[in-house]
Amino acid sequence: MFANIDFSGSHCLDLHRSQESDPDWLVDQQKKEVMIIQGWIANYSNDLGVPDGQGQVHRGQP
């Protein structure tokens, strides 16, 4: 679990669809969240031994 706190907006504003009018702080917040989620998926895939898209299979630790 993690908390990605920003006092510039309102609750769950970062979960809405991106728009051209989004302020920079919101765009940055969403990018951070995407990176965190991608990391979770990569770790999970690694644990399962799923190919990484580059043709390599990664195996998790026993």
Buried (B, 14 or more C-beta within 10 A) or exposed (E): EEEEEEEEEEEEBBEEEEEEEBEEEBEBBBEBBEEEEEEEEEEEBBEEEBEEEEEEEBEEEE
